[in-house]
Amino acid sequence: MSLRPKRIVFDRTFPEFKQDLERLFNFTGLDQVSGMNMYQSLPNKRLVYDMCTSSPKPHTNKLFNAIADFLTQYTIKIRRSILDHDDVVSAYAREWEHYRVASDVSSKICDYLNKLILRSKDPKGRSGADRHHPVEDGKYRRQTIHAVVFEKPYLEKTRQYYASESADVISNDNISQYMKKANERLEQEVARNLKYCHPDSHSIIIRECETQYVAVHQSRIHGEFEAMISNEKYEDCTMAYNLLSRITNGVNPLLEIFERYISNIGKGLIERMGNSIAKDPREYVESLMDLHIKYMNVCQKVFINDAAFVAAVDKAFRTIVNDSSIAHSPEVLARYCDVLLKKTHKGGFSEQEIEDKLDRMIVLFKYIDDKDVYQKFYSRMLAKRLIYGNSASDEAEVNMITRLKIACGVEYTSKLQKMFTDITISAEINSKFSEYTKKNNINGKNGSPVDFSILVLTAGAWPLTQSSMTEFQLPTELERNVSHFSTFYNGHHIGRRLTWLWHLSKADVKLNYLDKRYEFSVSLHQLGVLLLFNNVDAYSFRDIREHTGLNDLELKRVMKPMIDLSVFLVSTPGTLQDDTEVKLNMEFTNKRNKIKISSSLQTETHQENDATRRSVDEDRKLYLQASIVRVMKSRKSLTHPLLVQEVINQAKSRFNP
């Protein structure tokens, strides 16, 4: 084929080219142009090339516009033909397939023209990139015709059909059957669209189906959703979730219902437990932990782990654990930890069980707003476990502090860790004191026969206040030990002052006046009472008070367990008055050889709990004052509302001011 420009008369040449286009698009005379012989036929490609390179002036724009006019007229003609058929959809699909094949072939024939158009500007000044190719322009016209002639009436018929059917189904079937029908219809509509409709129409038609089957009746699905959750019809819950996810804001009411339902279930559990929570925290905590696991699994399996539903569970549990109308969750969780971490003589838990339960508990802990309350009660109970040697496992204690550190930061657990450090250091101090006594022959002939060990506790780290201390006259049997240790300690630590916490001290004492040997574990206050009876068999209550230095209330508290155990016999059973005679029971018997009398004194009292709560309030005042100072030192000047907001933001990780 010669590439030299030729002199072409457009009005004589284009009609020849147009005839071939007509045969191609009408699928007639295929012996000349079919099989895509037209594409392979050089004369047609040559005609396009010759018209585009004509000398002295090319006919590029004329050819482009003439082909566009041909396609416009052709699609108008086909439109009329389609509308004349009874089966419009089938006719449309058939004609579209013809048009697609023919337009693909003609586009290849016009390849040279397309390239020129892309590189040039048309007579209206548009660049080639802004224009449709002749065949593409025809496709655009086809789509417009499709939207007006087919899509609009088809959508209207679709709307009418599904509006009628959905109303009929929802009025006659239950919600489960209705949602199954809606799912079936949506799946069928997707398949039908892929087969019969243009891709541009797919989303519009599906949306109409969703509107009639889901959006119009969404209130009915919302209304039935709580019953689905309550009756554990999780397959229905998933269908409701999938259907409502298709429409704007359709899932939001489900989230509110889900959150409210879990909150009510949790509060109902707590209300049924009532006062038993204060006696045993295990049912409260473990019931909530089980509830949390249950609905987190529902989120994962039913709602495909949707973050919005996980957040709804979080909000529900935050509401449950921070509702103080029945139970104070921070205190209860602290007591639960104490139950797990304290030694028990009734079986107890394995170390792995303790770790698993604490891992689950920390999930509930994270929902607590008043974490400072938990910290205060937990530290007080930890102090008792460490002082009385009641920890089931040091490793479990350390692991629990690590969990709290991860959840709340280093500052939150700094005092708890210091308490452990003090216990370790105290063991070293006792070892050195033992060497000191041997070196100075303190336990020799002039020394004390009492086996003696101490815990040196840092005042600022331990939740121990002198306000809970009472006056006490140390037994003479212990005075020498205390004096020797004070001398030893002050010699090693200049400037430190020891404050003895007798009310937290304990002792083991052997009874030698009976045929059977008994060993009592008692508090130091109880030991002070017992030692009075080494030389005398009976005292008046007034005499015991004077010798021990204890006040009436504390003396009655420490004597009650020994009277109940019949270690002492009193002349006025049920009450202790100044002239009440207290006698040592010389016929005391018990099945056990070792008896822990001090355990009742180690249990929590209402006074201690009240003091702890007051301590929390005082700490909060100091924390807020310190926050105000920090903010103002940083900002220098600030409006009052902004100062309040910044202080609240600093405090909310520990409590809600």
C-alpha positions in Angstrom: 0.0 0.0 0.0 1.4 3.4 -1.0 1.7 5.9 1.9 1.9 8.9 -0.4 -0.9 11.5 0.1 -3.6 11.3 -2.6 -6.1 13.8 -3.9 -9.4 12.6 -2.4 -12.8 14.0 -3.0 -14.5 13.4 0.3 -18.1 13.5 -0.9 -17.4 10.7 -3.4 -15.1 8.6 -1.1 -17.0 8.6 2.2 -20.3 7.2 0.8 -18.3 4.1 -0.2 -16.9 3.8 3.3 -20.4 4.4 4.8 -21.8 1.5 2.8 -19.3 -0.8 4.4 -20.1 0.6 7.9 -23.8 0.0 7.2 -23.2 -3.6 6.2 -21.0 -4.1 9.2 -23.5 -2.7 11.8 -26.5 -4.3 10.1 -24.7 -7.6 9.8 -25.6 -7.8 6.1 -23.4 -8.6 3.1 -21.2 -10.5 5.5 -19.6 -12.3 2.6 -17.7 -9.1 2.0 -17.3 -7.8 5.5 -17.9 -10.5 8.0 -15.6 -12.7 10.0 -14.2 -9.5 10.4 -13.0 -9.6 6.9 -13.8 -5.9 6.9 -11.2 -5.4 9.5 -8.8 -7.5 7.5 -9.8 -5.8 4.3 -7.0 -3.2 3.3 -9.2 -1.1 1.1 -11.3 0.1 4.1 -8.3 0.9 6.2 -6.8 2.4 3.2 -9.8 4.7 2.6 -9.5 5.9 6.2 -5.8 6.6 5.8 -6.3 8.3 2.4 -9.0 10.6 3.7 -6.9 11.5 6.7 -3.8 12.2 4.6 -5.6 13.8 1.5 -3.6 16.4 -0.4 -3.7 19.3 -0.4 -5.9 19.3 2.7 -6.7 16.2 4.9 -10.4 15.4 5.7 -9.7 14.2 9.2 -12.4 16.3 10.9 -14.9 15.7 8.2 -14.4 12.0 8.5 -14.7 12.1 12.3 -18.0 14.1 12.3 -19.4 12.0 9.4 -18.8 8.8 11.4 -20.4 10.3 14.5 -23.5 11.3 12.5 -23.7 7.8 11.1 -23.6 6.3 14.6 -26.2 8.8 15.9 -28.7 7.9 13.1 -28.0 4.2 13.5 -28.7 4.2 17.3 -31.9 6.2 16.8 -33.0 3.6 14.2 -32.2 0.7 16.5 -34.0 2.4 19.4 -37.2 2.4 17.4 -36.7 -1.2 16.4 -36.2 -2.3 20.0 -39.3 -0.6 21.2 -41.4 -2.3 18.5 -40.6 -5.7 20.1 -42.9 -7.3 22.8 -39.8 -8.6 24.6 -37.8 -5.4 24.9 -35.1 -6.9 27.1 -34.2 -9.7 24.8 -34.3 -7.4 21.8 -32.1 -4.9 23.6 -29.6 -7.5 24.6 -29.4 -8.9 21.0 -29.0 -5.5 19.4 -26.4 -4.5 22.0 -24.3 -7.6 21.3 -24.4 -6.7 17.5 -23.5 -3.2 18.2 -20.6 -4.2 20.5 -19.0 -6.5 17.9 -19.4 -4.0 15.1 -18.1 -1.1 17.1 -15.0 -3.0 18.2 -14.2 -3.9 14.5 -14.9 -0.4 13.2 -12.7 1.1 16.0 -9.8 -1.0 14.7 -10.5 0.1 11.1 -10.4 3.7 12.3 -7.3 3.2 14.3 -5.3 5.8 12.3 -8.1 8.4 12.6 -8.3 7.8 16.4 -4.6 8.5 16.8 -4.8 11.7 14.8 -7.8 12.9 16.9 -6.0 12.2 20.2 -3.0 14.4 19.0 -5.1 17.2 17.6 -7.8 19.6 18.4 -11.3 19.4 16.9 -12.9 22.4 15.1 -14.5 23.5 18.4 -11.1 23.9 20.0 -11.2 20.8 22.3 -8.1 18.8 22.7 -8.1 15.2 21.6 -8.0 14.0 25.2 -11.4 15.8 25.8 -13.2 14.2 22.9 -14.9 10.9 22.4 -13.7 8.7 19.6 -16.4 8.2 17.0 -17.3 4.8 18.2 -16.9 5.8 21.9 -19.2 8.8 21.2 -21.7 6.3 19.8 -21.4 4.3 23.1 -22.2 7.4 25.1 -25.3 8.1 23.0 -26.3 4.5 23.5 -25.9 4.8 27.2 -28.1 7.9 27.3 -30.8 6.2 25.2 -30.5 3.2 27.6 -31.0 5.5 30.7 -34.1 7.1 29.2 -35.7 4.3 27.3 -34.9 1.2 29.4 -33.5 2.1 32.8 -36.1 4.6 34.0 -39.2 2.4 33.2 -37.4 -0.7 34.4 -36.6 1.0 37.7 -40.2 2.0 38.2 -41.4 -1.5 37.5 -38.8 -2.9 39.9 -39.9 -0.5 42.6 -43.5 -1.3 42.2 -42.9 -5.1 42.2 -40.7 -5.2 45.3 -42.8 -2.7 47.2 -45.8 -4.9 46.7 -44.0 -8.2 47.3 -42.1 -7.0 50.4 -45.3 -5.6 52.0 -47.0 -8.9 51.4 -44.2 -11.0 52.8 -43.6 -9.0 55.9 -47.4 -9.0 56.8 -47.7 -12.8 56.4 -44.3 -14.2 57.5 -42.2 -13.8 60.6 -39.1 -11.6 60.6 -36.8 -14.5 60.1 -38.6 -15.7 56.9 -38.8 -12.1 55.7 -35.1 -11.6 56.0 -34.4 -14.9 54.2 -36.7 -13.8 51.4 -35.0 -10.4 51.2 -31.6 -12.1 50.9 -32.9 -14.4 48.2 -34.3 -11.5 46.2 -31.1 -9.5 46.4 -29.1 -12.4 45.2 -31.5 -13.0 42.4 -31.4 -9.4 41.4 -27.6 -9.3 41.2 -27.6 -12.4 38.9 -30.4 -10.9 36.8 -28.5 -7.6 36.4 -25.3 -9.3 35.3 -27.2 -11.1 32.6 -29.6 -8.5 31.2 -28.6 -5.0 32.3 -25.8 -2.6 31.5 -23.1 -2.4 34.2 -24.0 1.3 34.7 -27.4 0.3 35.9 -26.4 -2.5 38.3 -26.0 -0.4 41.4 -29.1 1.7 40.8 -31.3 -1.3 40.4 -29.9 -3.1 43.4 -30.3 0.0 45.4 -34.0 0.1 44.5 -34.4 -3.5 45.6 -32.6 -2.7 48.9 -34.8 0.3 49.4 -38.1 -1.6 49.1 -37.0 -4.8 50.9 -34.7 -3.3 53.6 -35.0 0.5 54.0 -38.8 0.6 54.0 -39.2 -2.1 56.6 -36.0 -1.5 58.7 -38.0 -0.4 61.7 -39.6 -3.9 61.9 -36.1 -5.5 61.8 -34.9 -3.0 64.5 -37.9 -3.8 66.6 -37.3 -7.6 66.5 -33.5 -7.4 67.0 -33.5 -7.5 70.8 -35.6 -10.6 70.8 -33.1 -12.2 68.4 -30.2 -11.5 70.8 -32.2 -12.5 73.8 -33.3 -15.8 72.3 -29.8 -16.4 70.8 -31.1 -16.5 67.2 -27.7 -15.6 66.0 -28.3 -16.6 62.4 -31.2 -14.1 62.3 -28.9 -11.5 63.9 -26.3 -12.0 61.2 -29.0 -11.6 58.5 -30.3 -8.4 60.1 -26.8 -7.1 60.3 -26.0 -7.9 56.6 -29.3 -6.5 55.3 -29.1 -3.3 57.3 -25.4 -2.8 56.5 -26.6 -2.1 52.9 -28.5 1.1 53.8 -27.2 4.3 55.2 -27.3 4.3 59.1 -29.2 1.1 59.1 -26.9 -0.6 61.6 -26.8 2.3 64.1 -30.1 1.4 65.9 -28.8 -2.2 66.2 -25.7 -0.9 68.0 -27.9 1.0 70.5 -30.1 -2.0 71.1 -27.1 -4.3 71.5 -25.4 -2.0 74.0 -28.6 -1.4 76.0 -29.4 -5.1 76.1 -26.0 -6.0 77.5 -26.1 -3.2 80.0 -29.5 -4.4 81.3 -28.3 -8.0 81.5 -25.3 -7.0 83.5 -27.2 -4.8 85.9 -29.8 -7.5 86.3 -27.1 -10.0 87.3 -25.7 -7.6 89.9 -29.2 -6.8 91.3 -29.9 -10.5 91.9 -26.6 -10.9 93.8 -27.5 -8.1 96.2 -25.7 -8.0 99.5 -23.8 -11.3 98.8 -21.3 -9.3 96.7 -19.8 -7.7 99.8 -19.3 -11.1 101.4 -17.9 -12.9 98.3 -16.8 -11.0 95.2 -16.2 -14.1 93.1 -19.7 -14.5 91.8 -19.9 -10.8 90.8 -16.6 -10.7 89.0 -16.8 -14.1 87.3 -20.4 -13.6 86.2 -19.4 -10.3 84.5 -16.3 -11.9 83.0 -18.4 -14.7 81.5 -20.9 -12.2 80.2 -18.1 -10.2 78.6 -16.6 -13.3 76.9 -20.0 -14.3 75.6 -20.8 -11.1 73.9 -17.3 -10.6 72.5 -17.7 -14.0 70.9 -21.0 -12.8 69.5 -19.3 -9.8 68.0 -16.7 -12.1 66.4 -19.0 -14.8 65.1 -22.2 -13.0 64.4 -21.1 -9.5 63.4 -17.8 -10.5 61.7 -15.8 -8.7 64.4 -17.3 -5.3 63.4 -15.4 -2.6 65.4 -18.7 -0.8 66.0 -20.2 -3.8 67.8 -17.0 -4.4 69.8 -17.3 -0.7 70.9 -20.9 -1.3 71.9 -19.8 -4.1 74.2 -17.1 -1.8 75.7 -19.7 1.0 76.3 -22.1 -1.5 77.9 -19.5 -2.8 80.3 -18.3 0.6 81.1 -21.8 1.4 82.2 -22.2 -1.8 84.2 -19.0 -1.6 86.2 -19.3 2.2 86.9 -22.9 1.9 88.2 -22.3 2.3 92.0 -26.0 2.0 93.0 -25.5 -1.7 94.0 -21.8 -2.5 94.0 -18.6 -0.4 94.1 -16.8 -2.3 91.3 -13.3 -0.9 92.1 -13.5 -2.3 95.7 -15.1 -5.6 94.5 -12.4 -6.2 91.9 -9.7 -5.5 94.5 -11.3 -8.0 96.9 -11.5 -10.5 94.1 -7.8 -10.2 93.4 -7.2 -10.6 97.2 -9.2 -13.9 97.2 -7.1 -15.2 94.3 -3.7 -14.1 95.6 -4.2 -15.0 99.3 -3.2 -18.3 100.7 -6.1 -20.6 101.5 -6.3 -23.8 103.5 -9.4 -25.1 101.5 -7.9 -26.2 98.3 -7.5 -22.9 96.5 -6.5 -22.5 92.8 -3.6 -23.7 90.8 -1.1 -21.1 89.7 -2.4 -21.4 86.1 -6.0 -20.9 87.2 -5.0 -17.8 89.1 -3.2 -16.4 86.1 -6.1 -17.1 83.8 -8.6 -15.5 86.2 -6.4 -12.4 86.7 -6.0 -12.1 82.9 -9.8 -12.0 82.5 -10.3 -9.7 85.5 -7.9 -7.1 84.1 -10.3 -6.7 81.1 -13.1 -5.6 83.5 -10.6 -3.4 85.4 -9.9 -1.4 82.2 -13.6 -0.3 82.1 -13.4 1.3 85.6 -13.4 5.1 85.7 -12.2 5.3 89.4 -9.0 3.4 89.0 -7.6 5.3 92.0 -10.2 3.6 94.3 -9.1 0.2 93.0 -5.5 1.2 93.6 -6.1 2.3 97.2 -8.0 -0.9 98.2 -5.6 -3.2 96.2 -2.5 -1.7 97.9 -4.1 -2.0 101.3 -4.9 -5.7 100.7 -1.5 -6.3 99.2 0.1 -4.8 102.3 -1.7 -7.2 104.5 -0.8 -10.2 102.4 2.9 -9.2 102.5 3.0 -8.3 106.2 1.1 -11.4 107.3 2.9 -13.7 104.8 -0.4 -14.6 103.2 0.5 -14.4 99.5 -0.1 -17.6 97.6 2.7 -16.9 95.1 5.2 -14.1 94.8 5.3 -14.7 91.1 1.5 -14.2 90.8 1.8 -11.0 92.8 4.5 -9.6 90.5 2.6 -10.6 87.4 -0.5 -8.8 88.7 1.5 -5.6 89.2 2.9 -6.0 85.7 -0.7 -6.2 84.3 -1.6 -3.0 86.2 1.5 -1.3 84.9 0.6 -2.1 81.3 -2.9 -0.9 81.8 -2.2 2.3 83.8 1.5 3.1 83.5 4.5 3.1 85.8 3.4 5.8 88.1 0.2 3.8 89.0 2.3 0.8 90.3 5.4 2.5 91.7 4.3 2.2 95.3 3.2 -1.4 94.8 6.6 -2.3 93.5 8.3 -0.4 96.3 6.3 -2.5 98.8 7.9 -5.7 97.2 11.3 -4.1 97.4 10.8 -3.4 101.1 10.1 -7.1 101.7 13.3 -8.1 100.0 15.4 -5.5 101.8 13.8 -6.5 105.1 15.0 -10.1 104.6 18.6 -8.7 104.1 18.2 -6.5 107.2 17.1 -9.5 109.3 20.1 -11.5 108.1 22.5 -8.7 109.1 20.7 -8.2 112.4 21.2 -12.0 113.1 24.9 -11.6 112.5 24.9 -8.5 114.7 23.4 -10.4 117.6 25.8 -13.3 117.3 28.7 -10.9 117.1 27.6 -9.0 120.2 26.5 -12.1 122.1 23.0 -10.6 122.4 21.3 -14.0 122.4 23.6 -15.3 125.1 23.0 -15.5 128.8 21.9 -11.9 129.0 20.0 -11.9 125.8 16.3 -12.5 125.1 15.0 -16.0 124.3 12.4 -14.6 121.9 12.9 -15.4 118.2 12.4 -12.0 116.6 12.2 -10.7 113.0 11.1 -7.4 111.5 9.8 -5.7 108.4 11.1 -2.2 107.7 8.5 -0.5 105.5 8.9 2.8 103.7 6.4 5.2 105.1 5.3 6.8 101.8 4.9 3.5 99.9 2.7 1.6 102.3 -1.0 2.4 102.9 -0.5 2.5 106.6 -1.3 5.5 108.8 -0.6 6.2 112.4 -4.2 7.3 112.8 -5.2 3.6 113.0 -2.6 3.0 115.8 -3.7 2.8 119.4 -1.7 3.1 122.6 0.0 -0.1 123.6 2.4 -1.1 126.4 5.0 -3.5 124.9 5.4 -6.7 126.9 8.6 -6.7 128.9 9.6 -10.0 127.2 10.0 -8.0 123.9 11.5 -4.8 125.1 15.1 -6.0 124.9 14.6 -7.2 121.3 13.2 -3.9 120.2 15.9 -2.0 122.0 18.7 -4.1 120.3 17.2 -3.7 116.9 16.7 0.0 117.2 20.4 0.4 118.2 21.5 -1.8 115.3 19.3 0.0 112.7 20.1 3.5 113.8 23.8 2.6 113.6 23.4 1.7 109.9 20.9 4.4 108.9 21.7 7.8 110.2 18.8 10.3 110.2 16.0 7.7 109.8 13.3 7.3 112.4 11.6 4.0 113.2 7.9 4.1 114.0 6.7 0.8 115.4 3.3 -0.5 114.1 2.3 -2.8 117.0 -1.2 -3.3 115.7 0.2 -5.0 112.5 2.6 -7.2 114.4 2.0 -10.9 115.0 3.4 -13.6 117.2 3.4 -17.4 117.7 3.1 -18.4 121.3 3.1 -21.9 123.0 0.9 -22.9 125.9 2.7 -24.9 128.4 0.2 -25.2 131.3 -2.0 -27.9 129.7 -1.5 -31.6 129.2 -1.7 -31.1 125.4 0.7 -28.7 123.8 -1.0 -25.9 121.8 0.5 -23.2 119.6 -1.5 -20.0 119.0 -0.9 -17.5 116.2 -2.0 -14.2 117.6 -1.6 -10.5 117.1 0.9 -8.6 119.2 -2.0 -7.0 121.2 -3.4 -10.5 121.9 0.1 -11.6 122.9 0.3 -8.7 125.4 -2.9 -10.0 127.0 -1.8 -13.6 127.1 1.6 -12.9 128.6 -0.1 -11.2 131.6 -1.3 -14.7 132.7 2.2 -16.2 132.9 2.2 -15.6 136.7 -1.5 -14.9 137.5 -4.5 -16.9 136.6 -7.1 -14.1 136.8 -7.4 -10.4 136.1 -10.2 -7.9 136.0 -10.9 -6.3 132.7 -9.8 -3.0 134.3 -6.4 -4.5 135.3 -5.8 -5.9 131.8 -6.6 -2.5 130.2 -4.1 -0.8 132.5 -1.3 -3.3 131.9 -1.7 -3.3 128.2 -2.5 0.3 127.6 -5.2 -0.5 125.1 -8.4 1.4 125.0 -11.7 -0.3 125.8 -12.8 -0.7 122.2 -9.5 -2.3 121.0 -9.1 -4.5 124.1 -12.6 -5.9 123.6 -11.8 -6.5 119.9 -8.6 -8.5 120.7 -10.1 -10.4 123.6 -13.3 -11.5 121.9 -11.7 -14.3 119.7 -10.0 -15.8 122.8 -13.1 -15.7 124.8 -15.1 -17.3 122.0 -12.5 -20.0 121.8 -12.7 -20.5 125.6 -9.1 -19.7 126.2 -10.5 -17.2 128.8 -13.5 -17.6 131.0 -15.4 -14.4 132.0 -17.7 -13.7 134.9 -20.1 -11.7 132.7 -20.6 -13.7 129.5 -21.6 -11.5 126.5 -20.2 -8.3 127.9 -17.0 -6.9 129.4 -17.1 -4.4 132.1 -14.4 -2.9 134.4 -15.1 -5.4 137.2 -15.5 -8.4 134.9 -13.2 -11.2 136.0 -11.2 -12.8 133.2 -9.7 -16.2 134.1 -7.4 -18.5 132.2 -9.2 -21.7 131.3 -7.1 -24.4 132.8 -9.2 -27.1 131.1 -9.0 -25.7 127.6 -9.2 -28.3 124.8 -9.3 -28.2 121.0 -9.0 -30.7 118.2 -6.2 -28.7 116.6 -2.8 -28.2 118.0 -2.1 -25.0 116.0 -4.8 -22.4 116.2 -4.8 -19.0 114.3 -6.6 -16.7 116.6 -5.5 -13.5 114.9 -7.3 -14.3 111.6 -10.5 -12.5 112.6 -8.4 -9.4 113.4 -6.9 -9.4 109.9 -10.3 -9.2 108.2 -11.5 -5.9 106.9 -13.7 -3.7 109.0 -16.2 -1.0 108.1 -13.9 1.5 109.8 -11.0 0.5 107.6 -13.1 0.7 104.4 -14.4 4.1 105.4 -10.9 5.3 106.2 -9.7 4.1 102.8 -12.5 5.9 101.0 -11.7 9.1 102.9 -8.1 8.6 101.9 -9.1 8.5 98.3 -10.9 11.8 98.6 -7.9 13.4 100.2 -5.6 12.1 97.6 -7.9 13.4 94.8 -7.8 16.9 96.3 -4.0 16.8 96.3 -3.9 15.4 92.8 -6.1 18.1 91.5 -4.2 20.8 93.2 -0.9 19.4 91.8 -2.5 19.3 88.3 -3.6 23.0 88.6 0.0 23.9 89.5 1.4 21.9 86.6 -1.0 23.4 84.0 -0.4 27.0 85.2 3.4 26.6 85.3 3.3 25.4 81.7 0.6 27.8 80.3 1.4 30.9 82.5 -2.1 32.3 81.7 -5.3 30.5 81.0 -9.1 31.2 81.1 -10.9 29.4 83.9 -13.0 27.0 81.6 -9.8 25.9 79.8 -8.0 25.4 83.1 -10.9 23.2 84.3 -10.9 21.2 81.1 -7.1 20.6 81.1 -7.2 19.5 84.8 -10.1 17.1 84.0 -8.1 15.7 81.0 -5.1 15.0 83.3 -7.2 13.4 86.0 -9.5 11.2 83.9 -7.0 8.4 83.6 -7.3 7.9 87.3 -10.8 9.1 88.2 -13.7 11.3 87.0 -13.4 14.6 88.9 
